[in-house]
Amino acid sequence: MASVFLLLLAAASIATADEGPFIGVNIGTDLSEMPSPTQVVSILRAQNIHHVRLYDADRGLLLALAGTGIKVTVSVPNDQLLGIGQSNATAANWVARNVVAHVPATNITAIAVGSEVLTSLPNAAPVLVSAMQFIHSALVASNLDSKIKVSTPHSSSIIIDSFPPSQAFFNRTWDPIMVPLLKFLQSTGSYLMLNVYPYYDYMQSNNVIPLDYALFRPLPPNKEAVDANTLLHYTNVFDAVVDAAYFAMSYLNFTNVPIIVTESGWPSKGDSSEPDATLDNANTYNSNLIKHVFNGTGTPKHPGIAISTYIYELYNEDIRPGPVSEKNWGLFDSSGQPVYILHLTGAGTVLANDTTNQTFCVAKEGSDKKMLQAGLDWACGPGKVDCSPMLQGQPCYDPDNVAAHATYAFNSYYQRMAKSPGSCDFKGVATVTTTDPSMMLFSLIFYSVGCLFNTWMNVSHDSFSFKLIALPLLPFIDLLLRMHQSIVFFKVLLEKRELIIFKMKSVLECSPQLIKLFSAKLYEKCKWKLMHIRMIL
């Protein structure tokens, strides 16, 4: 019987991880200079990150992720949980607005309902399972339940006495919640979401837990932790906590619910009371964690069943409240530069985050146009940049404005100078970025087209409304096709072009005065992007 349970668990784990374990990242937004959605997607693609978890369902980021294939977990924030848990209609509206409106272009694969609700928002705990059920029912109604799983992330602190793992159990105060919750996960083929932080276990252990044991560093056999009940040997805190969760579920008679770790990481900086929050320890932990997931060893209780994990987190969140360490969990700073270079030789390409060879020089947003023109003139003159591609009729002429032309010239000079220090300054009007400037305008226009097209889908399907949307869409689509016809990212849009053009033929002779009739609702939803495009063009 035990072997049957193990096979069921293995099958569920394989289905969960798309036939292989993965490493994803969490994307927090408590930054004083939050990168744009385009910049976020650029760094994800550059780092071969194929799984992300959002702490909400940010529309801008979901639109930017469209067409990338990146698997996205969206979240119901804790402050919306009570409303959703008490109203099926509210849950349905949330799903319609934050999921249905974006799929299939954006590859949403899971919904995290709340975050650490039992420990951080206990007053909402009574409605947690109903919120999950209501969200799932809305997915069923939209025929998305087979593609999108519903779960909720738990703090590992809901587990009492996590060592030895075989004696672990969930805080029994929460049994009235955990039992129906696990039944829901089991019946829907979902997984237990668990946040695992060996850093906190180590910090709170009063020196009982060795640092090497927390960091996945190799231990001699006599230093390994042994579960006296099972004689299983544990070489790291991570595996012990995960197995404690497996044993806690089995104590409640649930033996085939897989686990995904939705948060794990190590801070790279701390205050005087956090001496082990260092760059070296953060690098060691995250590098070893990634290797551990990809080598497929699994845990001592379930060897060979790797635990897919989302690293906390993509960016340092400099305005996050709390101690210094709370602001320094990120792999990158807000400019896209790595906080440290992960040691991932032999661990695949995901998060091989040395961006030294993936940087570009662009015109700084908001720079004085005269200063930009002066920098452009210098680059094309004394700087010896070949600026002929920017002449009228040449490939880089559009968009015809000083910022775009300066970016071309600045980046050409920067690349020609082998990205040497000082080669991307131009008297303060240039800056280094990890976002390829050849994609910036393209993505911006696609974002706006998506805003317009999705709004048309949501506002009305009558022919007059279509004309109002179609007229401003056409030049953007044609510009996209001229600039990047071969980009796979926009395959869906390109495939739909003929249908869009066919339906717009009768619109082409319409008076420009039609634009003045532009729906107020549509304009309010899209005006900021339209204004940005207009400024660039």
FIBA-357791 format. One record per residue (C-alpha): residue number from 0; residue in three letters; x, y, z negated. Coordinates in Angstrom, 1 decimal. Each point is the difference from the previous one (the first is absolute). Last residue first. Layout:
! FIBA-357791
- NUM, ALA, X, Y, Z
...
//
This chain:
! FIBA-357791
- 536, LEU, 6.4, 58.7, 31.8
- 535, ILE, 1.4, -0.1, -3.5
- 534, MET, -2.4, 2.5, -1.5
- 533, ARG, -3.0, -1.6, 1.8
- 532, ILE, 1.0, -3.4, -1.4
- 531, HIS, 0.1, 1.3, -3.5
- 530, MET, -3.3, 1.8, 0.4
- 529, LEU, -1.6, -3.2, 1.3
- 528, LYS, 1.4, -1.9, -3.0
- 527, TRP, -1.5, 2.6, -2.4
- 526, LYS, -3.2, 0.1, 1.9
- 525, CYS, -0.9, -3.7, -0.1
- 524, LYS, -2.6, -0.5, -2.7
- 523, GLU, -1.3, 3.5, 0.0
- 522, TYR, -0.2, 0.0, 3.8
- 521, LEU, -2.0, -3.3, 0.1
- 520, LYS, -2.6, 1.3, -2.5
- 519, ALA, -0.3, 3.3, 1.9
- 518, SER, -0.6, -1.9, 3.2
- 517, PHE, 1.8, 1.7, 3.0
- 516, LEU, -2.5, 2.3, 1.7
- 515, LYS, 2.9, 2.4, 0.8
- 514, ILE, 1.7, -2.8, 1.8
- 513, LEU, -2.8, -0.1, 2.4
- 512, GLN, 0.9, 3.5, 1.1
- 511, PRO, 2.9, -1.7, 1.9
- 510, SER, -2.7, -0.6, 2.6
- 509, CYS, -0.5, -3.6, 1.1
- 508, GLU, 1.6, -1.1, 3.2
- 507, LEU, 2.1, -2.7, -1.8
- 506, VAL, -3.0, -1.3, -1.9
- 505, SER, -1.5, -2.2, 2.7
- 504, LYS, 3.3, -1.9, 0.3
- 503, MET, 0.1, -0.5, -3.8
- 502, LYS, -1.6, -3.4, -0.2
- 501, PHE, 2.4, -1.4, 2.6
- 500, ILE, 3.0, 1.6, -1.7
- 499, ILE, -0.9, -1.6, -3.4
- 498, LEU, -0.5, -3.4, 1.6
- 497, GLU, 3.3, 0.3, 1.9
- 496, ARG, 1.8, 1.1, -3.2
- 495, LYS, -1.2, -2.8, -2.2
- 494, GLU, 3.0, -2.2, 0.7
- 493, LEU, 2.4, 2.9, -0.6
- 492, LEU, -1.6, 0.7, -3.4
- 491, VAL, 0.4, -3.6, -1.1
- 490, LYS, 3.6, -0.2, 1.2
- 489, PHE, 1.0, 3.1, -1.9
- 488, PHE, 2.6, -1.5, -2.2
- 487, VAL, 1.3, -2.1, 2.9
- 486, ILE, 1.6, 3.1, 1.4
- 485, SER, 0.4, -0.4, 3.8
- 484, GLN, -1.9, 3.1, 1.1
- 483, HIS, 1.8, 2.3, -2.3
- 482, MET, 0.0, 3.6, 1.3
- 481, ARG, -2.2, 0.1, 3.0
- 480, LEU, -2.6, -2.3, -1.6
- 479, LEU, -0.1, 2.0, -3.2
- 478, LEU, -0.4, 3.2, 2.0
- 477, ASP, -2.9, -1.6, 1.9
- 476, ILE, -1.7, -1.0, -3.3
- 475, PHE, 0.5, 3.5, -1.4
- 474, PRO, -1.4, 1.6, 3.2
- 473, LEU, -3.1, -2.2, -0.1
- 472, LEU, -1.0, 0.4, -3.7
- 471, PRO, -1.1, 3.6, 0.1
- 470, LEU, -2.8, -0.8, 2.5
- 469, ALA, -0.9, -3.3, -1.4
- 468, ILE, -1.2, 1.1, -3.4
- 467, LEU, -2.6, 2.5, 1.2
- 466, LYS, -0.9, -2.3, 2.9
- 465, PHE, -0.7, -2.9, -2.5
- 464, SER, -2.3, 2.3, -2.0
- 463, PHE, -2.0, 0.5, 3.2
- 462, SER, -0.1, -3.7, 0.8
- 461, ASP, -1.4, -1.1, -3.3
- 460, HIS, 2.2, -2.2, -2.2
- 459, SER, 0.1, 2.2, -3.1
- 458, VAL, 2.0, 0.9, -3.0
- 457, ASN, 2.0, -3.1, -1.0
- 456, MET, 1.3, -1.1, 3.4
- 455, TRP, 0.6, 3.7, 0.9
- 454, THR, 1.9, 0.4, -3.2
- 453, ASN, 2.2, -3.1, 0.9
- 452, PHE, 0.8, 1.5, 3.4
- 451, LEU, 0.9, 3.5, -1.3
- 450, CYS, 2.1, -1.2, -3.0
- 449, GLY, 1.7, -2.6, 2.2
- 448, VAL, 0.8, 2.6, 2.6
- 447, SER, 1.4, 2.1, -2.8
- 446, TYR, 2.2, -2.8, -1.2
- 445, PHE, 1.1, -0.8, 3.5
- 444, ILE, 1.0, 3.6, 0.5
- 443, LEU, 2.1, -0.1, -3.2
- 442, SER, 1.5, -3.4, 1.0
- 441, PHE, 1.2, 1.3, 3.3
- 440, LEU, 1.2, 3.2, -1.5
- 439, MET, 2.2, -1.9, -2.5
- 438, MET, 1.1, -2.9, 2.2
- 437, SER, 2.8, 1.6, 1.9
- 436, PRO, 1.1, 1.6, -3.2
- 435, ASP, 0.9, -3.4, -1.5
- 434, THR, -0.9, 0.3, -3.7
- 433, THR, 3.0, -0.7, -2.3
- 432, THR, 0.5, 3.8, -0.5
- 431, VAL, 2.9, 2.5, -0.1
- 430, THR, -0.9, 3.7, 0.0
- 429, ALA, 0.4, 2.9, 2.3
- 428, VAL, -0.8, 3.8, -0.5
- 427, GLY, 2.7, 0.6, -2.7
- 426, LYS, 2.6, 1.7, 2.1
- 425, PHE, 0.0, -2.7, 2.7
- 424, ASP, 0.2, -2.7, -2.7
- 423, CYS, 0.4, -3.5, 1.5
- 422, SER, 3.7, -0.3, 0.9
- 421, GLY, 1.0, 0.9, -3.6
- 420, PRO, 1.1, -3.5, -0.9
- 419, SER, 0.6, -2.2, 3.0
- 418, LYS, -2.9, -1.6, 1.8
- 417, ALA, 2.3, -1.5, 2.6
- 416, MET, 0.5, 3.5, 1.5
- 415, ARG, -2.0, -1.1, 3.1
- 414, GLN, -2.8, -1.1, -2.2
- 413, TYR, -0.3, 3.3, -1.7
- 412, TYR, 0.4, 2.0, 3.2
- 411, SER, -2.9, -2.0, 1.7
- 410, ASN, -2.0, 0.4, -3.2
- 409, PHE, 0.3, 3.8, 0.0
- 408, ALA, -0.7, 0.2, 3.7
- 407, TYR, -3.2, -2.1, -0.1
- 406, THR, -1.1, 1.6, -3.3
- 405, ALA, 0.6, 3.5, 1.5
- 404, HIS, -2.2, -0.9, 3.0
- 403, ALA, -2.9, -1.1, -2.3
- 402, ALA, 0.3, 3.0, -2.2
- 401, VAL, 0.4, 2.5, 2.9
- 400, ASN, -3.2, -1.1, 1.8
- 399, ASP, -0.8, -1.7, 3.2
- 398, PRO, -1.2, -3.4, -1.1
- 397, ASP, 0.8, -1.3, 2.5
- 396, TYR, 3.3, 0.8, 1.8
- 395, CYS, 1.6, -3.2, -1.1
- 394, PRO, -0.6, -2.1, 3.1
- 393, GLN, 0.9, 2.8, 2.6
- 392, GLY, -2.5, 2.1, 1.9
- 391, GLN, 1.0, 3.2, -1.8
- 390, LEU, 3.5, -0.4, -1.5
- 389, MET, 0.3, -1.9, -3.3
- 388, PRO, 1.9, -2.9, 1.7
- 387, SER, 2.7, 2.5, 1.0
- 386, CYS, 1.1, 0.7, -3.6
- 385, ASP, 3.2, -1.9, 0.2
- 384, VAL, 1.5, 1.0, -3.4
- 383, LYS, 3.4, 1.8, 0.2
- 382, GLY, -0.2, 1.6, -3.4
- 381, PRO, 1.3, 3.2, 1.4
- 380, GLY, -3.0, 0.3, 2.3
- 379, CYS, -3.0, -2.3, -0.4
- 378, ALA, 0.6, -0.4, -3.8
- 377, TRP, 0.6, 3.8, -0.3
- 376, ASP, -3.1, 0.9, 1.9
- 375, LEU, -2.1, -2.4, -2.1
- 374, GLY, 1.4, 1.4, -3.2
- 373, ALA, -0.8, 3.5, 1.1
- 372, GLN, -3.5, -1.1, 1.1
- 371, LEU, -0.6, -1.6, -3.4
- 370, MET, 1.1, 3.2, -1.8
- 369, LYS, -2.3, 2.0, 2.1
- 368, LYS, -2.8, -2.4, -0.7
- 367, ASP, 0.4, 0.2, -3.7
- 366, SER, -0.2, -3.4, -1.6
- 365, GLY, -3.4, -1.3, -1.3
- 364, GLU, 0.9, -3.7, 0.5
- 363, LYS, 3.8, -0.6, 0.3
- 362, ALA, 1.0, -0.8, 3.5
- 361, VAL, 1.2, -3.6, 0.2
- 360, CYS, 3.2, -2.0, -0.4
- 359, PHE, -0.4, -3.8, 0.0
- 358, THR, 1.0, -2.8, -2.3
- 357, GLN, -0.1, -3.8, 0.6
- 356, ASN, 3.7, -0.9, 0.0
- 355, THR, 0.4, 1.0, -3.6
- 354, THR, -3.4, -1.5, -0.9
- 353, ASP, 1.5, -2.9, -2.0
- 352, ASN, -3.3, -1.4, -1.2
- 351, ALA, 0.3, -3.7, 1.0
- 350, LEU, -3.6, 0.1, -1.4
- 349, VAL, -1.1, -3.0, 2.1
- 348, THR, 2.8, -1.3, 2.2
- 347, GLY, 0.6, -3.5, -1.3
- 346, ALA, 1.5, -1.0, -3.3
- 345, GLY, 3.4, -1.0, 1.3
- 344, THR, 1.7, 3.2, -1.2
- 343, LEU, -2.6, 1.9, -2.1
- 342, HIS, 2.0, 2.1, -2.4
- 341, LEU, -2.4, 3.0, 0.0
- 340, ILE, 1.5, 3.4, 0.7
- 339, TYR, -0.9, 2.5, -2.6
- 338, VAL, -2.4, 3.0, -0.3
- 337, PRO, -0.5, -0.4, 3.7
- 336, GLN, -0.7, 3.2, 1.9
- 335, GLY, -3.5, 0.5, 1.3
- 334, SER, -0.2, 3.7, -0.9
- 333, SER, -2.3, -0.8, -2.9
- 332, ASP, 2.5, -2.3, -1.6
- 331, PHE, 0.2, -3.6, 0.8
- 330, LEU, -0.1, -3.4, -1.9
- 329, GLY, -2.2, 1.6, -2.7
- 328, TRP, -0.2, -0.8, -3.7
- 327, ASN, 1.4, 3.3, -1.1
- 326, LYS, -2.8, 2.3, -1.3
- 325, GLU, -1.2, -2.3, -2.7
- 324, SER, 3.6, -0.5, -1.1
- 323, VAL, 0.3, 3.6, -1.1
- 322, PRO, -2.8, -0.4, -2.6
- 321, GLY, -3.6, 0.7, 0.7
- 320, PRO, -1.9, 1.9, 2.7
- 319, ARG, 0.5, -0.6, 3.7
- 318, ILE, 1.2, 3.1, 1.7
- 317, ASP, 3.2, -1.5, 1.5
- 316, GLU, -1.6, -3.1, 1.4
- 315, ASN, 3.0, -1.9, 1.4
- 314, TYR, -1.2, -1.5, 3.2
- 313, LEU, -0.8, -3.6, 1.3
- 312, GLU, -0.8, -1.6, -3.4
- 311, TYR, -0.5, -2.3, -1.8
- 310, ILE, 0.8, -3.0, 2.1
- 309, TYR, -3.0, -2.0, 1.2
- 308, THR, 0.5, -3.8, -0.5
- 307, SER, -0.8, -3.3, 1.7
- 306, ILE, 0.6, -2.8, -2.5
- 305, ALA, 1.7, -3.0, 1.6
- 304, ILE, -1.6, -3.4, -0.3
- 303, GLY, 3.0, -2.4, 0.3
- 302, PRO, 0.2, -0.8, -3.6
- 301, HIS, -3.3, 0.5, -1.9
- 300, LYS, 0.6, -0.2, -3.7
- 299, PRO, 3.7, 0.9, 0.3
- 298, THR, -0.9, 2.9, 2.3
- 297, GLY, 0.3, 0.4, 3.8
- 296, THR, 3.2, -1.0, 1.8
- 295, GLY, -1.1, 1.7, 3.2
- 294, ASN, 3.3, 1.7, 0.7
- 293, PHE, -2.0, 3.1, 1.1
- 292, VAL, -1.5, 0.8, -3.4
- 291, HIS, 3.3, -0.5, -1.9
- 290, LYS, 1.9, 2.1, 2.6
- 289, ILE, -2.4, 2.8, -0.4
- 288, LEU, 0.2, -0.2, -3.8
- 287, ASN, 3.8, -0.1, 0.0
- 286, SER, 0.2, 3.2, 2.1
- 285, ASN, -2.7, 1.6, -2.2
- 284, TYR, 1.8, -0.9, -3.3
- 283, THR, 3.5, 0.7, 1.1
- 282, ASN, -0.8, 3.4, 1.6
- 281, ALA, -2.0, 1.1, -3.1
- 280, ASN, 2.8, -1.2, -2.2
- 279, ASP, 2.7, 1.9, 2.0
- 278, LEU, -2.0, 3.2, 0.3
- 277, THR, -0.7, 0.0, -3.8
- 276, ALA, -2.9, -0.3, -2.3
- 275, ASP, 2.0, -2.0, -2.6
- 274, PRO, 0.7, 2.9, -2.2
- 273, GLU, -3.7, 0.9, -0.5
- 272, SER, -0.1, 1.9, -3.3
- 271, SER, 2.4, 2.6, 1.3
- 270, ASP, -2.2, 0.7, 3.0
- 269, GLY, -0.5, -2.3, 3.0
- 268, LYS, 1.2, -0.6, 3.6
- 267, SER, -0.2, -2.7, 2.6
- 266, PRO, -3.3, -1.5, -1.3
- 265, TRP, -0.6, -3.8, 0.6
- 264, GLY, -2.6, -1.7, 2.1
- 263, SER, -3.2, -2.0, 0.0
- 262, GLU, -3.6, 0.7, 1.1
- 261, THR, -2.7, -2.0, 1.8
- 260, VAL, 1.4, -3.4, -0.8
- 259, ILE, -2.2, -2.4, 1.9
- 258, ILE, -1.3, -3.1, -1.8
- 257, PRO, -1.9, -3.0, 1.3
- 256, VAL, -3.2, -1.3, -1.6
- 255, ASN, 0.0, -3.8, 0.0
- 254, THR, 0.2, -1.0, -3.6
- 253, PHE, -2.8, 1.8, -1.7
- 252, ASN, -1.1, -1.9, -3.2
- 251, LEU, 0.2, 3.0, -2.4
- 250, TYR, 3.3, -1.4, -1.4
- 249, SER, 1.0, -0.5, 3.7
- 248, MET, -0.2, 3.7, 0.5
- 247, ALA, 2.3, 0.7, -2.9
- 246, PHE, 2.4, -2.7, 1.3
- 245, TYR, 0.2, 1.8, 3.4
- 244, ALA, 0.4, 3.4, -1.7
- 243, ALA, 2.8, -1.4, -2.1
- 242, ASP, 1.5, -1.3, 3.2
- 241, VAL, 0.1, 3.5, 1.4
- 240, VAL, 1.5, 1.4, -3.2
- 239, ALA, 2.7, -2.7, -0.2
- 238, ASP, 0.9, 0.4, 3.7
- 237, PHE, 0.5, 3.7, -0.4
- 236, VAL, 2.0, -0.3, -3.2
- 235, ASN, 2.9, -1.9, 1.6
- 234, THR, 1.8, -3.4, -0.1
- 233, TYR, -2.8, -2.1, -1.4
- 232, HIS, 0.5, -3.7, -0.7
- 231, LEU, -3.1, -2.2, -0.2
- 230, LEU, 0.2, -2.5, -3.0
- 229, THR, -3.9, 0.0, 0.1
- 228, ASN, -0.7, 0.6, -3.7
- 227, ALA, 3.5, 1.3, -1.0
- 226, ASP, -0.1, 2.7, 2.7
- 225, VAL, 3.7, 0.6, 0.6
- 224, ALA, 1.6, 3.4, 0.4
- 223, GLU, 3.3, -0.3, 1.9
- 222, LYS, 3.2, 0.9, -1.9
- 221, ASN, 1.3, -3.5, -0.3
- 220, PRO, -0.4, -0.5, 3.8
- 219, PRO, 2.2, 3.0, 0.8
- 218, LEU, -2.0, 3.0, 1.2
- 217, PRO, 0.0, 1.6, 3.4
- 216, ARG, -1.4, 3.6, 0.1
- 215, PHE, -3.7, 0.2, 0.5
- 214, LEU, 0.0, 3.5, -1.6
- 213, ALA, -2.1, -0.9, -3.1
- 212, TYR, 2.2, -3.0, -0.9
- 211, ASP, 3.1, 2.1, 0.5
- 210, LEU, -1.3, 2.6, -2.4
- 209, PRO, -0.4, -2.6, -2.8
- 208, ILE, -3.5, -0.3, -1.5
- 207, VAL, 0.2, 0.1, -3.9
- 206, ASN, 1.6, 3.5, 0.1
- 205, ASN, -3.0, 1.6, -1.8
- 204, SER, -2.4, -1.6, 2.6
- 203, GLN, -1.8, 3.2, 1.0
- 202, MET, 2.6, 1.2, 2.5
- 201, TYR, 0.4, -3.4, 1.5
- 200, ASP, -3.7, -0.6, 0.5
- 199, TYR, -0.3, 3.6, 1.3
- 198, TYR, 2.7, -0.6, 2.6
- 197, PRO, -1.4, -3.5, 0.8
- 196, TYR, -3.0, 1.8, 1.5
- 195, VAL, -2.6, -2.3, 1.5
- 194, ASN, -3.3, 1.4, 1.3
- 193, LEU, -2.4, -2.8, 0.8
- 192, MET, -2.7, -0.4, 2.7
- 191, LEU, -1.8, -3.3, -0.3
- 190, TYR, -0.9, -1.3, 3.4
- 189, SER, -3.0, -0.3, 2.4
- 188, GLY, -1.7, -3.0, 1.4
- 187, THR, -3.5, 1.5, -0.6
- 186, SER, -1.1, -2.7, -2.5
- 185, GLN, 3.3, -0.1, -1.8
- 184, LEU, 0.3, 3.8, -0.4
- 183, PHE, -3.6, 0.3, -1.2
- 182, LYS, 0.4, -2.9, -2.5
- 181, LEU, 3.2, 1.7, -1.2
- 180, LEU, -1.9, 3.2, -0.6
- 179, PRO, -2.9, -1.9, -1.7
- 178, VAL, 2.5, -1.5, -2.5
- 177, MET, 2.2, 3.1, -0.4
- 176, ILE, -2.8, 2.4, -1.0
- 175, PRO, -1.6, -2.0, -2.9
- 174, ASP, 3.5, -1.3, -0.8
- 173, TRP, 1.3, 3.5, -0.5
- 172, THR, 0.2, -0.1, -3.8
- 171, ARG, 1.8, -3.3, 0.5
- 170, ASN, 3.2, 1.8, 1.1
- 169, PHE, 1.0, -2.3, 2.8
- 168, PHE, 1.9, -3.1, -0.9
- 167, ALA, 3.7, -1.1, -0.1
- 166, GLN, 1.1, -3.2, -1.7
- 165, SER, 1.5, -1.6, 3.1
- 164, PRO, 1.7, 3.3, 0.8
- 163, PRO, 2.2, -0.2, -3.1
- 162, PHE, 0.0, 2.8, 0.0
- 161, SER, -2.9, 2.2, 1.2
- 160, ASP, -1.4, 0.2, -3.5
- 159, ILE, -3.2, 1.8, 0.9
- 158, ILE, -0.7, 0.8, 3.6
- 157, ILE, -2.0, 3.2, 0.6
- 156, SER, 3.4, 1.8, -0.2
- 155, SER, 0.8, -1.3, 3.5
- 154, SER, -2.0, 3.1, 1.2
- 153, HIS, -2.8, -1.1, 2.3
- 152, PRO, -0.6, 1.0, 3.7
- 151, THR, -3.6, -0.5, 1.3
- 150, SER, -1.2, -2.3, 2.8
- 149, VAL, -1.9, 0.1, 3.3
- 148, LYS, 1.2, -1.7, 3.1
- 147, ILE, -0.5, 1.4, 3.5
- 146, LYS, -0.1, -2.2, 3.1
- 145, SER, -2.7, -2.6, -0.8
- 144, ASP, -2.1, 2.7, -1.8
- 143, LEU, 0.0, 2.3, 3.0
- 142, ASN, -3.4, -0.9, 1.5
- 141, SER, -1.3, 3.5, -0.8
- 140, ALA, -2.7, -1.4, -2.4
- 139, VAL, 2.6, -2.3, -1.5
- 138, LEU, 2.4, 2.9, -0.6
- 137, ALA, -2.9, 1.9, -1.8
- 136, SER, -0.5, -3.1, -2.1
- 135, HIS, 3.7, -0.1, -0.9
- 134, ILE, -0.1, 3.6, -1.2
- 133, PHE, -3.1, -0.8, -2.1
- 132, GLN, 1.6, -3.1, -1.5
- 131, MET, 3.2, 1.9, -0.9
- 130, ALA, -2.0, 2.7, -1.6
- 129, SER, -2.1, -2.6, -1.9
- 128, VAL, 3.3, -1.6, -1.3
- 127, LEU, 1.3, 3.4, -1.2
- 126, VAL, -3.3, 1.2, -1.6
- 125, PRO, 0.7, -1.1, -3.6
- 124, ALA, 3.7, 1.0, 0.3
- 123, ALA, -0.8, 3.7, 0.6
- 122, ASN, 0.3, 0.9, -3.7
- 121, PRO, 3.3, -1.9, 0.0
- 120, LEU, 1.7, 2.5, 2.3
- 119, SER, 3.8, -0.6, -0.4
- 118, THR, 0.2, -3.5, -1.3
- 117, LEU, -3.0, -1.7, 1.6
- 116, VAL, 0.1, 2.3, 3.1
- 115, GLU, 3.6, -0.7, 1.0
- 114, SER, -0.8, 1.6, 3.4
- 113, GLY, -3.4, 0.4, 1.5
- 112, VAL, -1.5, -2.2, 2.7
- 111, ALA, 2.9, -1.0, 2.2
- 110, ILE, -1.3, -0.5, 3.5
- 109, ALA, 1.8, -2.3, 2.4
- 108, THR, 0.9, -0.6, 3.7
- 107, ILE, -0.4, 3.4, 1.6
- 106, ASN, 1.7, -0.1, 3.4
- 105, THR, -0.8, 3.5, 1.3
- 104, ALA, -1.4, -0.1, 3.5
- 103, PRO, -2.4, -2.8, -1.1
- 102, VAL, -1.1, 1.7, -2.2
- 101, HIS, 0.0, 3.7, -1.0
- 100, ALA, -3.6, 1.1, -0.4
- 99, VAL, -0.9, -3.4, -1.5
- 98, VAL, 2.5, 0.4, -2.8
- 97, ASN, -0.1, 3.4, -1.7
- 96, ARG, -3.4, 1.4, 0.9
- 95, ALA, -2.0, -3.1, 0.5
- 94, VAL, 1.6, -1.7, -3.0
- 93, TRP, -0.6, 2.9, -2.2
- 92, ASN, -3.6, 0.3, 1.2
- 91, ALA, -0.6, -3.7, -0.7
- 90, ALA, 1.4, 0.4, -3.5
- 89, THR, -2.3, 3.0, -0.7
- 88, ALA, -2.9, -2.0, 1.3
- 87, ASN, 0.8, -2.9, -2.3
- 86, SER, -0.1, 2.3, -2.9
- 85, GLN, 1.3, -0.4, -3.6
- 84, GLY, 3.5, -1.4, 0.8
- 83, ILE, 0.5, 2.6, 2.7
- 82, GLY, -0.8, 3.0, -2.2
- 81, LEU, 2.1, -1.4, -2.9
- 80, LEU, 3.0, -0.7, 2.2
- 79, GLN, 0.4, 3.3, 1.7
- 78, ASP, 2.4, 1.5, -2.6
- 77, ASN, 2.0, -3.2, 0.1
- 76, PRO, 0.9, 0.4, 3.6
- 75, VAL, -1.5, -2.5, 2.5
- 74, SER, 3.1, -1.2, 1.8
- 73, VAL, 1.2, -0.7, 3.5
- 72, THR, 2.2, -3.0, 0.9
- 71, VAL, 1.5, 0.4, 3.4
- 70, LYS, 1.6, -2.4, 2.4
- 69, ILE, 2.2, 1.9, 2.5
- 68, GLY, -1.1, -0.8, 3.5
- 67, THR, 1.1, 3.4, 1.1
- 66, GLY, -3.2, 0.9, 2.0
- 65, ALA, -1.5, 2.1, -2.7
- 64, LEU, 2.5, 0.8, -2.8
- 63, ALA, -0.3, 3.7, 0.7
- 62, LEU, -3.8, -0.2, -0.3
- 61, LEU, 0.3, -1.8, -3.3
- 60, LEU, 2.5, 2.6, -1.2
- 59, GLY, -2.3, 2.9, 0.8
- 58, ARG, -3.0, -1.7, -1.5
- 57, ASP, 1.5, -0.7, -3.4
- 56, ALA, -1.6, -3.2, -1.3
- 55, ASP, 1.3, 0.1, -3.5
- 54, TYR, 3.0, -1.4, -1.8
- 53, LEU, 1.4, -1.2, 3.3
- 52, ARG, 1.7, -3.4, 0.3
- 51, VAL, 2.2, -0.7, 3.0
- 50, HIS, 1.0, -3.1, 1.9
- 49, HIS, 2.1, -0.2, 3.3
- 48, ILE, 3.1, 1.9, -1.1
- 47, ASN, 2.5, -0.3, 2.8
- 46, GLN, 2.1, 2.9, -1.5
- 45, ALA, -0.3, 2.2, 3.0
- 44, ARG, -3.7, -0.8, 0.3
- 43, LEU, -0.7, 0.9, -3.6
- 42, ILE, 2.2, 3.2, 0.4
- 41, SER, -2.0, 1.1, 3.0
- 40, VAL, -3.3, -0.8, -1.7
- 39, VAL, 0.8, 2.3, -2.8
- 38, GLN, 1.3, 2.8, 2.3
- 37, THR, -3.3, -0.2, 2.0
- 36, PRO, -2.1, 0.2, -3.2
- 35, SER, 1.9, 3.1, -1.0
- 34, PRO, 2.7, -0.2, -2.7
- 33, MET, -1.2, 1.1, -3.4
- 32, GLU, 2.0, 3.0, -1.2
- 31, SER, -0.8, 0.4, -3.7
- 30, LEU, -0.5, -3.7, -0.1
- 29, ASP, -2.7, -1.9, -2.0
- 28, THR, -1.1, -1.9, 3.1
- 27, GLY, 0.7, -3.7, -0.7
- 26, ILE, 0.6, -2.5, 2.8
- 25, ASN, 0.4, -3.6, -1.3
- 24, VAL, 2.3, -2.2, 2.1
- 23, GLY, -0.2, -3.4, 1.5
- 22, ILE, 2.2, -3.1, -0.1
- 21, PHE, -1.4, -3.1, 1.7
- 20, PRO, -0.4, -3.7, -0.5
- 19, GLY, -0.8, -2.2, 3.0
- 18, GLU, -3.0, -1.5, 1.8
- 17, ASP, -2.0, 3.3, 0.0
- 16, ALA, 0.7, 0.6, -3.7
- 15, THR, -3.5, -0.7, -1.2
- 14, ALA, -0.5, -3.0, 2.2
- 13, ILE, 3.2, -1.5, -1.2
- 12, SER, -0.8, 0.7, -3.6
- 11, ALA, -3.5, -1.6, 0.3
- 10, ALA, 1.5, -3.1, 1.6
- 9, ALA, 2.7, -0.3, -2.7
- 8, LEU, -2.6, 0.4, -2.7
- 7, LEU, -2.2, -2.7, 1.6
- 6, LEU, 3.0, -2.3, 0.3
- 5, LEU, 0.9, 0.6, -3.6
- 4, PHE, -3.5, -0.8, -1.1
- 3, VAL, 0.1, -3.2, 1.9
- 2, SER, 3.4, -0.9, -1.6
- 1, ALA, -1.5, 0.5, -3.4
- 0, MET, -2.8, -2.4, 0.8
//
